[in-house]
């Protein structure tokens, strides 16, 4: 008969190996979470600008009939198709000769960095639109087509 050797060596990870893996995961999380929050804030500002730009197009159509809209509902836009909870306030203001503004204010559901900030589209008498925001240029969240630092 043959002698069969049985290997009784234990298999598994040592405590040191597990601690090293946990430390690596912690370091990666410390880098990734702020980057993710930054990405979310930038995407929210871009999305809001895109959505109020849709209101800008609808406003131009309304102005072709001689009326600056009083609110989003006057354009047939509701909160369900204009803004979600991150931007609870979209305000329209009009002046003489087609002057007007469309202002979106970030609410509590937006990224904490953006809470209370505003993006405004302003129309001059020549029909040109400009974008300004209360976000500072240094924050890195100002959309490329906007001017930051105040309204």
N, C-alpha and C positions, 0 to 999 in steps of 0.2 A: 504494500500500500504506500501511496505517496503521502508525504507530509504536506499539509496545506497550511501555509502561514497566513494568519489573519492580522491585518493591520488595524490596530486599535487607535490610531492617531485621531485626535479630535479635529473637527472642521468648524470654521466660523471666523468671525472677525474679533480682533482684540479690542479692548476698550480704547486704546490709543488710536487705532485706525478709525473707529467710529467717531471719536472726538475730532479728528482731522477732517473727516467728511462734513460733519456739522459745522465746523469753522469755515470751510470753503463755501458751503451753502449760505452761511450768514454773510460772508463778504460779498458774494454775488448778489444777494438780496439787498444789501445796503447800497449797492450801485444801481441795481435795476429799478427799484421802487421809485426813487426820485425821478429817474429818466422817464418812467411810465407816466407819472403824474404830470411831468412837463409836456409829454406828448399829448395827453388828454386835454390839457389847457389850450395848447396850440390848435388842436383839431376842433375844439369847441369854438374858438374865435373865428376860425376859417368857416365853419359850418354856419354860424350866426351871420357872418358877412354875406355868405352865399344866399341865405334865406331872406335877409332884408334886401338884398339885391333883386330878388324875385319881386319883392314888394315895390322896388324902384321901377321895375319894368311895368308893373300893373299901374303904378302912379302915373307914369308917362301916358299910358293909354287913357286913364281917367282925365288927365290934363288936356288931351286932344279933344275931349268933350267939354272942356272949360271948367272942370271942377278938380280941386286938390282934395284927395280923400281925407275924411275926418279920422278914420281909423282903419285897421286891417279888415274889419267886417265890411266896410264900404267897398273894398276891393274884392269881396267874396272870399277872403282869406280868414280862416279861423285858427284858433290856437292849435288845433290838431294838424293843420297842414302848413302852419307858419313856424311856430315855435313849440317846443316841448317845455317841460318844467324848468330847464336851465335858464330860460329867458321869459319870465312871467310878464314883463312890461315891454310892449312895442308901442311907441307914441308917435303920432303924426302931428306936425304943426305946419300951418301954411301962412303965407304972406301974400302981398300984392305981386302981380305979374309973374306968377308961377314959382315964386320963392317958396321953399319949404324944406322940412327935415323929416327924416325917419330915424328914430332913436330906439335902439334895443339896449335894455339894461339886464345884466346877468343877475340871476337870483341865487337863492340858497342851494338849489339843486345843481348849479354849475360847480366847476372846480373851485376849491376854497380860494385859490389865488385870484380868481375872476369875480368873486362875489361883490356886487355893487358897482362894478365897472360898466362902462357904456361904449357902444359903437354907434356913430351917427353918420348918416348919409345926408348931405346938404345939397340942395339944388339952387343954382343961381338963375338970374333972369335970362341968361343965354341958353339955359337948358343943360348946363354942365353939372355933373354930380361930383362931389368930393367926399372923401371919407376921413373922419377924425375919430379919435378914441381917447378915453381917459387913461388907458394903459400907457406906460412909459416905454420909449424905444429900448431902454436898457433891460426891460423885463424879458424881451425876446418873444412876446406873445402878440405883438402888433402885426396884423396882416400886411403883406408887402404893398398893397394898394392904399393903405391908410397912413395917416400921420398921427403919431402918438404924442402923449404928453398933455392933453387937455382938450376941452371942447369949446 
